[in-house]
Amino acid sequence: MLTTYVFFTFLDTSSKYLVLAGVSVLIVAWVRFAVHVVLVGALLRGWREPMRFRPVNLPAHVMRGAFLFGSTMFNVLALRSLQLAETTSIYFFGPMVITALAGPLLGEWAGWRRWLAILAAFAGVLIITRPGVGVFGIGHLFALGSMLSNCFYVIMTRRMSANETPESLILFSALAPTVLLLPLLPFSFSLPHDGWHWFVLLMLGVFGGVGHWLLVQAYRLATTTALAPYPYSQMVWMIISGWLVFKQFPDRWTLVGAAIIVASGLYIVHREHRLRLRSRAASDVEAEALAKKL
């Protein structure tokens, strides 16, 4: 899981590097997904058991892929003007939004403690963006759009995981935007200028594809609860990468807001773990009581 988010940090850092060098945002996003598709087929050896990739609900796969593409596009656009740590901090507000949306969309309602954590995290976002004091800009709006798109992507993943194979979820999340955006590529003329930029562009798909593959491997080896805190390690890698590559270090307000968001997210992880343990204990007691009656 730690290595996964190192790869995702490489992905964001390379994307920011390319768009600052003048490469089209559309080209950056499309190549990232196209190489991802090739790598998924190679790493998962799709030619051996193609039925593993067969979709049950193709329109849902297309919509889910569109949300992932929207998250990627908005994120790359945000990176043109924001530091890596800023976009990541806002992105980390996503789990709280998912917790709030899970009630009406999935029937998984949050209690008052988790709602307080959500409000605290929202305060952290306000500290980072500081609307009304001349700080909030188009980059923050793109970052919020990326976060919201990813929230709907995650919610659709939860709903579809009961009927779809993991291989189809990984493949179609990248295949859908790759195919849908192909007709738009001729209208995007800002290509890499030299061999180095082409190399970095192709590596985007490697970073994204290998990162998602490592994510799948992590969930095969450990529970969701055990892995839940590890995404927040990306904040460390983003700060280091922003400083080494772009000579940027987040200001104190960004650090304070990020700390509040991370703390709120970790509390929600802890709270959901406690509730899961309590539910399991209650079901064990009910089963024991029923066994005594029988």
C-alpha positions in Angstrom: 0.0 0.0 0.0 2.9 2.4 0.8 4.4 1.6 -2.6 1.1 2.2 -4.3 1.0 5.8 -3.2 4.6 6.4 -4.1 3.6 5.4 -7.7 0.5 7.7 -7.5 2.8 10.5 -6.3 5.1 9.9 -9.4 1.9 10.1 -11.5 0.8 13.5 -10.2 4.4 14.9 -10.2 4.9 13.8 -13.9 1.5 15.2 -14.9 2.3 18.6 -13.4 5.8 18.6 -15.0 4.3 17.9 -18.4 1.5 20.5 -18.3 4.0 23.1 -17.1 6.1 22.2 -20.1 3.2 23.0 -22.4 1.9 19.5 -23.1 -1.9 19.4 -23.6 -3.9 18.3 -20.6 -6.0 16.0 -22.9 -2.9 14.3 -24.2 -1.6 13.8 -20.7 -4.9 12.2 -19.5 -5.4 10.1 -22.6 -1.9 8.6 -22.7 -2.1 7.8 -19.0 -5.3 5.7 -19.6 -4.1 4.1 -22.9 -0.9 2.8 -21.4 -2.8 1.7 -18.3 -5.1 -0.5 -20.5 -2.0 -2.2 -22.2 -0.4 -2.8 -18.8 -3.5 -4.2 -17.2 -3.8 -6.7 -20.0 -0.1 -7.6 -19.7 0.0 -7.8 -15.9 -3.2 -9.7 -15.5 -2.6 -11.9 -18.6 -6.0 -11.2 -20.1 -5.4 -13.5 -23.1 -5.5 -16.6 -20.9 -8.9 -16.1 -19.3 -10.7 -13.3 -21.2 -14.0 -14.1 -19.4 -12.5 -12.5 -16.3 -12.8 -9.2 -18.0 -16.4 -9.6 -19.3 -18.6 -6.8 -18.0 -22.1 -7.5 -16.6 -23.3 -3.9 -16.9 -21.4 -2.1 -19.7 -23.2 1.3 -19.4 -22.3 1.4 -15.7 -18.6 0.7 -16.6 -18.7 3.5 -19.1 -20.1 5.9 -16.5 -17.6 4.8 -13.9 -14.8 5.3 -16.4 -16.1 8.8 -17.2 -16.0 9.7 -13.5 -12.4 8.5 -13.2 -11.5 10.4 -16.3 -13.2 13.5 -14.9 -11.2 13.1 -11.7 -7.9 12.8 -13.7 -8.6 15.7 -16.0 -9.7 18.1 -13.2 -6.6 17.0 -11.2 -4.2 17.7 -14.0 -5.9 21.1 -14.6 -5.6 21.9 -10.9 -1.9 20.9 -10.9 -1.2 23.7 -13.4 -1.6 26.3 -10.7 -1.6 24.5 -7.3 1.1 22.8 -5.4 1.1 19.0 -5.2 0.4 19.2 -1.4 -2.6 21.5 -2.0 -4.4 19.2 -4.5 -3.7 16.2 -2.3 -5.1 17.9 0.8 -8.3 18.7 -1.0 -8.4 15.2 -2.5 -8.2 13.7 1.0 -11.6 15.4 1.8 -13.1 12.8 -0.5 -13.5 10.0 2.1 -15.6 12.3 4.2 -17.8 13.3 1.2 -18.2 9.5 0.4 -19.3 8.9 4.0 -21.9 11.7 3.6 -23.1 10.5 0.2 -23.2 6.8 1.2 -26.4 7.4 3.2 -28.7 8.5 0.4 -26.9 6.5 -2.3 -26.0 3.3 -0.6 -28.1 3.3 2.6 -25.0 3.5 4.8 -25.9 6.4 7.1 -23.2 8.1 9.2 -23.7 8.9 12.9 -23.3 12.2 14.6 -19.6 11.6 15.5 -18.7 11.0 11.9 -20.7 14.0 10.8 -18.6 16.1 13.2 -15.5 14.7 11.6 -16.9 15.6 8.2 -17.6 19.2 9.3 -14.1 19.4 10.8 -12.6 18.2 7.5 -14.6 20.8 5.6 -13.1 23.4 7.9 -9.7 22.1 6.9 -10.6 22.6 3.2 -11.7 26.2 3.9 -8.4 26.8 5.7 -6.5 25.6 2.6 -8.6 27.5 0.0 -9.5 30.5 2.2 -12.4 31.9 0.0 -13.0 35.5 0.5 -9.4 36.5 1.2 -8.1 36.3 -2.4 -6.7 32.8 -2.2 -9.4 30.7 -3.8 -8.9 30.4 -7.5 -9.7 28.2 -10.5 -7.1 25.7 -9.4 -9.0 25.1 -6.2 -12.2 24.7 -8.1 -10.6 22.1 -10.4 -9.2 20.3 -7.3 -12.7 20.2 -5.8 -14.1 18.9 -9.1 -11.5 16.1 -9.2 -12.3 15.1 -5.6 -16.1 15.0 -6.3 -15.6 13.0 -9.5 -13.5 10.5 -7.6 -16.2 10.2 -4.9 -18.8 9.1 -7.4 -16.2 6.8 -9.0 -15.7 5.1 -5.6 -19.4 4.9 -4.8 -20.0 3.2 -8.2 -17.1 0.9 -7.5 -18.8 -0.2 -4.2 -22.1 -0.8 -5.9 -20.6 -2.7 -8.9 -18.1 -4.8 -7.0 -20.9 -7.2 -5.9 -21.6 -8.2 -9.5 -18.5 -7.4 -11.5 -15.1 -9.1 -11.4 -12.1 -7.1 -10.1 -10.4 -7.5 -13.5 -13.3 -5.9 -15.4 -13.4 -3.0 -12.9 -9.7 -2.3 -13.4 -9.8 -2.7 -17.2 -12.9 -0.7 -18.0 -12.1 2.2 -15.7 -9.3 3.0 -18.1 -10.7 1.5 -21.4 -13.8 3.6 -21.3 -12.1 7.0 -21.3 -9.4 5.8 -23.8 -12.1 4.9 -26.4 -14.4 7.8 -25.7 -11.7 10.5 -26.0 -10.0 9.1 -29.1 -12.0 11.3 -31.5 -10.9 14.4 -29.6 -7.1 13.8 -29.9 -6.7 15.4 -33.4 -7.9 18.7 -31.9 -5.2 18.6 -29.3 -2.0 20.0 -30.8 0.3 20.5 -27.8 2.4 17.4 -28.0 5.7 16.7 -26.1 8.7 18.6 -27.6 11.5 16.1 -27.3 12.3 12.5 -26.4 12.5 13.2 -22.6 9.0 14.6 -22.5 7.7 11.6 -24.5 9.4 9.3 -22.1 7.7 11.0 -19.1 4.4 11.0 -20.9 4.5 7.2 -21.5 5.6 6.6 -17.9 2.3 8.1 -16.7 0.5 4.9 -17.8 3.2 2.9 -16.0 2.8 4.8 -12.8 -1.0 4.6 -12.9 -1.3 1.0 -14.1 1.3 -0.4 -11.7 -0.1 1.7 -8.9 -3.6 0.2 -9.4 -2.2 -3.3 -9.7 -0.4 -2.9 -6.4 -3.6 -1.6 -4.9 -5.4 -4.8 -5.9 -2.6 -6.9 -4.5 -2.8 -5.0 -1.2 -6.5 -5.7 -0.8 -5.9 -9.4 -1.6 -3.4 -9.5 1.4 -5.2 -7.4 4.0 -8.6 -6.1 5.0 -10.0 -2.7 3.9 -9.9 -1.5 7.6 -6.3 -2.5 8.0 -5.3 -0.6 4.8 -7.5 2.5 5.3 -5.0 4.8 7.0 -2.2 4.2 4.4 -3.5 6.5 1.6 -2.7 9.5 3.9 1.0 8.6 3.6 0.8 10.2 0.1 0.8 13.6 1.8 4.4 13.0 2.8 5.5 11.9 -0.6 3.7 14.9 -2.3 5.4 17.4 0.0 8.9 15.9 -0.7 8.2 15.6 -4.5 7.0 19.2 -4.7 10.1 20.4 -2.9 12.6 18.4 -4.9 11.1 18.8 -8.4 9.3 22.2 -8.3 11.1 23.9 -5.3 7.7 24.4 -3.7 6.8 23.9 -0.1 3.3 24.3 1.3 2.6 27.3 3.5 1.5 27.0 7.1 -2.2 27.3 6.2 -2.1 24.4 3.8 -0.2 22.3 6.4 -2.8 23.2 9.1 -5.7 22.4 6.8 -4.1 19.2 5.7 -3.5 18.1 9.3 -7.2 18.7 10.1 -8.4 16.8 7.1 -6.1 13.8 7.7 -7.0 13.7 11.4 -10.7 13.8 10.5 -10.3 11.0 8.0 -8.4 8.8 10.4 -11.1 9.3 13.0 -13.7 8.2 10.6 -11.6 5.1 9.8 -11.3 4.4 13.5 -15.0 5.0 14.1 -16.1 2.7 11.3 -13.7 0.0 12.6 -15.3 0.2 16.1 -18.8 0.0 14.7 -17.8 -3.0 12.6 -16.4 -4.8 15.7 -19.5 -3.9 17.7 -21.8 -5.2 14.9 -19.8 -8.4 14.7 -19.9 -8.9 18.5 -23.7 -8.4 18.5 -24.2 -10.9 15.7 -22.1 -13.5 17.6 -24.2 -13.0 20.8 -27.4 -13.5 18.8 -26.0 -16.6 17.1 -25.0 -18.0 20.5 -28.5 -17.3 22.0 -30.2 -19.0 19.0 -27.9 -22.0 19.4 -28.9 -22.4 23.0 -32.6 -22.3 22.1 -32.0 -25.0 19.5 
